[in-house]
Amino acid sequence: MIDNTKTEDKRKSRRFAIDLSAKYLLGENPKEWKGCSIINISREGLGIEVYLKEKIPVGTTLKMEINVPTKEKPVKGIGILMWINGLKEEMDFIGGIKLTNIDSEDKWTLMDYAYDN
């Protein structure tokens, strides 16, 4: 059974609610892109929360591509899964990803979109 309770909120920066489609690859030698949804974003470390259809181990490196309507090409970044919790449906999860590698222009594209929406 998955613990759905969240511990103390350690966030230092305000979260901005967004709804963006994205996809991710797992690990160093990934084989297939998997879809996810970005539900909020913050400036501090560019943390994002995502809806996932699989339980991924905390600490896993993910390659991300995020579709931003104001940008022709997806925003690309690499992040680490910091936490994951199960939702009511057994195969649905919510997790927090800290983007550790992202182009500065892409970072501002995400922040501008989140702030304006």
N, C-alpha and C positions, 0 to 999 in steps of 0.2 A: 504494500500500500504506500502511496506517495503522500507525504505531508504537505498539505495545501496552505498551512499557516506561514506567514512571512515573519521573519524576525525583525528586530529593530531596523528602521530605515536609516541607512548610513549615507544617503545621498547628500552631497554638498551643494549641488546646483539644482535649479528649478527644472522640472520636466515639462516638455511641450508635447501635448497630445497630437499625434499625426496618424494618418492611415496610408501607408505606402506598401506597394507590393515589392518583394525582394526575392532573392534566391541565394543559396549558400552551398559551399563545398566543404566537406569535412577533411581535416588532416593534411598531411604533407603530399600524399599522392591520391587526390580525390578522383573519383570516377564519374559521378553524375551530380548535376545541379538539382537541388531540392527547393521547392517554394516555401516561402514564409511571409508573414505580414509584420511590418514595423508599426508599433502602436504608440511609441513615444521616444523622445530623444532629449538629451541634455548636453550642455556645453562641456561640463567637467568630464574629460576623458572620452567624450562622445559616446556615452553609454546609450544603448538602445534596448528596448524590450521587444521581444518577438513572440508570435504564436508559431509553434512547431507541431509537427505530427509525429515526432519521435523523441524519445528520451536520450539526450546526448550527455555524456559525462562532463561534469564541471571541469574546467581547465582545457577543454578541447579547443583547438585553433580552427576558426572558420574563415573561409574566404567569402566575402559578401559582395553582391551587386544589388544596389537599391535603385529602383525606378522613381525618379523625381519628375513630375509633370513639366517642370520649368526647364528641364535639361534634356537635350537630344539623346545623349548616351547615359547609361547607368553610372551612378556613383559607385566607385570600387573601393574596398577596404578590407583589411584583415583584422580579426578580433578574437577575443578569448571569451568563452562562455563562463560567466562569473557565478551564475546561479540558475536553477531550473526548478519549477514546481508543476505538479499536475493540476489540471483543471477538472471540471465535473465529468467531462467525457474522458474515458480511460486513455484514449490515444491523443489527447490534446494537451499541450504543455505551453507554459509561458516561461521565458528565460531572459536574463540580462546579459548583454554582450558589451564588453569594453573594446572599442575599436582602437587598436594599437598602431595601425599603419594605415593612414589615409592621406591623400593629397590635400594640401591646404585649400585649394580652390574647391574641391569636392566637399570638404568640411564646411566651408562657408555656404555652399549651395544648400546643404542639408539644413544648416541653422537658419538661413534666410527663409527657406520654405516653411520650416516649423514655426518661425516667429510670425510670418505673414498669414498663416492659416490657422 
